[in-house]
Amino acid sequence: ELVLTPAPLGMKGAVARAEELLRELPRAVMPQQFKNKANPSVHRRTTAEEIWNDTNGAVDVVVSGVGTGGTITGIGQVLKPRKASLKMVAVEPEDSPVLSGGQPGPHKIQGIGAGFVPEVLDRAVIDEVMTVGNQTAFETARALARYEGIPGGISSGAAMAAALEIGARPDMEGKSIVVIVPSFAERYLSTALFEGL
């Protein structure tokens, strides 16, 4: 059975309903990725090491959208101690800039911008928070597929848009920027990402 929650309640509403179901259903299990310490742990063991090995330690910037917070936390906790100059950049929706100190709000960038600061997020690893608008995320995701052959989702477009902005800075010339592309476009076939295509 699929249980839908009211869109205006956002991710907080979905989590609250899931917690209700957890109490009501004796055999229910809830991984709760916003709180589960296994979330950043797996990124410490896998994603961080993959980035380090694939760049031979030459990574200068990592750009990641923040959904549950596990990816950026795990990567940053491993790589920042290895390379003090490494910059970790968090990306969130312009319309829900909670990490930037703003208010939560509805947005169209699925997968990031839960509207609250996730419990597993280690803000100490974040050097910069960038906001990206809905339209920019969509357009960049489409361009990523069309020109680079990387069919990423909407949050991938947001992360890439932030990375392109960072890469255009004069102090970034010659730097190695890693962008986390967390989802494949097929998850979004029924969304506005594919409208008009």
C-alpha positions as CSV (number, residue, x, y, z in Angstrom):
1,E,0.0,0.0,0.0
2,L,1.3,3.4,-1.0
3,V,0.7,6.1,1.6
4,L,0.8,9.7,0.3
5,T,1.3,12.7,2.5
6,P,0.1,16.3,1.8
7,A,2.7,18.1,-0.3
8,P,2.5,21.3,1.8
9,L,3.9,19.4,4.7
10,G,7.0,18.5,2.8
11,M,9.6,16.0,4.0
12,K,8.8,16.8,7.6
13,G,5.2,15.6,7.0
14,A,6.4,12.5,5.2
15,V,8.8,11.6,8.1
16,A,6.1,12.3,10.7
17,R,3.6,10.0,8.9
18,A,6.3,7.3,8.5
19,E,7.0,7.5,12.3
20,E,3.2,7.1,13.0
21,L,3.1,4.0,10.8
22,L,6.2,2.6,12.6
23,R,4.2,2.9,15.9
24,E,1.0,1.4,14.4
25,L,2.5,-1.5,12.5
26,P,4.2,-4.1,14.6
27,R,6.5,-5.4,11.8
28,A,7.4,-2.0,10.3
29,V,11.0,-0.9,9.9
30,M,12.2,2.6,9.2
31,P,15.8,3.1,8.1
32,Q,15.4,6.9,8.8
33,Q,18.3,8.1,6.6
34,F,18.2,11.6,8.2
35,K,19.3,10.1,11.5
36,N,20.9,6.7,10.7
37,K,24.6,6.8,11.4
38,A,25.1,4.1,8.8
39,N,24.3,6.7,6.1
40,P,27.5,8.8,6.4
41,S,29.4,5.7,7.5
42,V,29.0,4.0,4.1
43,H,30.1,7.2,2.3
44,R,33.2,7.3,4.5
45,R,34.1,3.7,3.5
46,T,33.1,3.9,-0.2
47,T,32.4,7.3,-1.8
48,A,35.2,9.2,-0.1
49,E,37.8,6.5,-0.9
50,E,36.6,6.3,-4.5
51,I,37.0,10.0,-5.0
52,W,40.5,10.0,-3.4
53,N,41.7,7.0,-5.4
54,D,40.2,8.1,-8.7
55,T,41.8,11.6,-8.4
56,N,45.0,10.3,-6.9
57,G,44.4,12.7,-4.0
58,A,44.3,15.6,-6.4
59,V,40.7,16.6,-5.6
60,D,40.4,20.3,-4.7
61,V,36.6,20.8,-4.4
62,V,33.7,18.4,-3.8
63,V,30.2,19.7,-4.7
64,S,27.2,17.7,-3.3
65,G,23.5,18.4,-2.9
66,V,22.3,17.9,0.6
67,G,19.3,15.6,1.1
68,T,19.9,13.4,4.1
69,G,23.3,14.9,4.6
70,G,25.0,11.5,4.5
71,T,27.0,11.9,1.3
72,I,28.7,15.2,2.1
73,T,29.2,14.3,5.7
74,G,30.9,11.0,5.0
75,I,33.1,12.4,2.2
76,G,34.1,15.4,4.1
77,Q,34.9,13.6,7.3
78,V,37.4,11.4,5.4
79,L,38.9,13.7,2.8
80,K,39.3,17.0,4.7
81,P,41.7,15.5,7.3
82,R,43.8,14.2,4.4
83,K,43.9,17.4,2.5
84,A,43.5,20.6,4.5
85,S,42.9,22.8,1.4
86,L,39.9,20.7,0.2
87,K,36.7,22.6,-0.1
88,M,33.3,20.9,0.5
89,V,30.4,22.7,-1.1
90,A,26.8,22.0,-0.1
91,V,24.0,22.7,-2.6
92,E,20.4,23.4,-1.5
93,P,17.3,24.7,-3.3
94,E,17.1,28.5,-3.6
95,D,13.4,28.2,-2.5
96,S,14.3,26.3,0.7
97,P,17.6,27.7,1.9
98,V,17.7,26.2,5.4
99,L,21.5,25.6,5.5
100,S,22.0,29.2,4.4
101,G,19.9,30.4,7.4
102,G,16.7,30.9,5.4
103,Q,13.2,29.4,5.8
104,P,12.1,26.1,4.4
105,G,9.8,26.2,1.4
106,P,8.3,24.2,-1.4
107,H,10.7,23.6,-4.4
108,K,11.0,21.3,-7.4
109,I,14.5,19.9,-6.8
110,Q,13.6,16.4,-5.6
111,G,16.2,14.7,-3.4
112,I,17.7,17.8,-1.7
113,G,16.3,20.5,0.5
114,A,14.3,18.5,3.1
115,G,13.3,21.8,4.9
116,F,15.3,21.0,8.0
117,V,18.9,20.3,9.0
118,P,19.3,16.5,9.0
119,E,20.6,15.0,12.2
120,V,23.5,13.1,10.4
121,L,24.8,16.3,8.7
122,D,28.2,17.3,10.0
123,R,28.1,21.0,9.2
124,A,31.8,21.4,10.3
125,V,32.9,19.7,7.0
126,I,31.0,22.3,4.8
127,D,33.0,25.2,3.6
128,E,30.4,26.9,1.5
129,V,26.6,26.5,0.9
130,M,25.3,27.4,-2.5
131,T,21.6,27.8,-3.5
132,V,20.3,26.9,-6.9
133,G,16.9,27.7,-8.5
134,N,14.4,25.2,-9.8
135,Q,14.8,26.3,-13.4
136,T,18.5,26.3,-13.3
137,A,18.6,22.8,-11.9
138,F,16.2,21.5,-14.6
139,E,18.1,23.3,-17.4
140,T,21.5,22.1,-16.2
141,A,20.3,18.5,-15.8
142,R,19.0,18.6,-19.4
143,A,22.3,20.1,-20.7
144,L,24.3,17.5,-18.8
145,A,22.4,14.8,-20.6
146,R,22.4,16.5,-24.0
147,Y,26.0,17.6,-24.2
148,E,27.9,15.3,-21.8
149,G,25.8,12.1,-22.1
150,I,25.2,12.0,-18.3
151,P,21.5,11.5,-17.7
152,G,21.3,12.8,-14.1
153,G,18.3,13.8,-12.1
154,I,17.1,17.2,-11.0
155,S,19.4,17.4,-7.9
156,S,22.3,16.3,-10.2
157,G,21.5,19.4,-12.3
158,A,21.6,21.6,-9.2
159,A,25.0,20.2,-8.1
160,M,26.4,20.6,-11.6
161,A,25.1,24.2,-11.8
162,A,26.8,25.0,-8.6
163,A,30.0,23.4,-9.8
164,L,29.9,25.3,-13.1
165,E,29.6,28.6,-11.1
166,I,32.5,27.5,-8.9
167,G,34.6,26.5,-11.8
168,A,34.2,29.9,-13.4
169,R,35.9,31.6,-10.5
170,P,39.4,32.9,-11.2
171,D,40.9,31.1,-8.2
172,M,39.6,27.7,-9.6
173,E,41.7,27.7,-12.7
174,G,43.4,24.3,-12.9
175,K,41.6,22.9,-9.9
176,S,40.0,19.5,-9.8
177,I,36.2,19.7,-9.0
178,V,34.3,16.5,-8.2
179,V,30.5,16.7,-8.5
180,I,28.2,14.2,-6.9
181,V,25.6,13.0,-9.5
182,P,23.3,11.0,-7.1
183,S,20.5,9.8,-9.4
184,F,19.8,8.7,-12.9
185,A,17.2,10.5,-15.0
186,E,14.9,7.5,-15.4
187,R,13.5,8.3,-12.0
188,Y,12.1,11.6,-13.3
189,L,10.4,10.5,-16.5
190,S,7.0,11.7,-15.2
191,T,8.3,15.0,-13.9
192,A,8.9,18.4,-15.4
193,L,12.5,17.4,-16.2
194,F,11.2,15.7,-19.3
195,E,8.5,18.1,-20.3
196,G,8.7,19.0,-23.9
197,L,11.3,16.4,-24.8
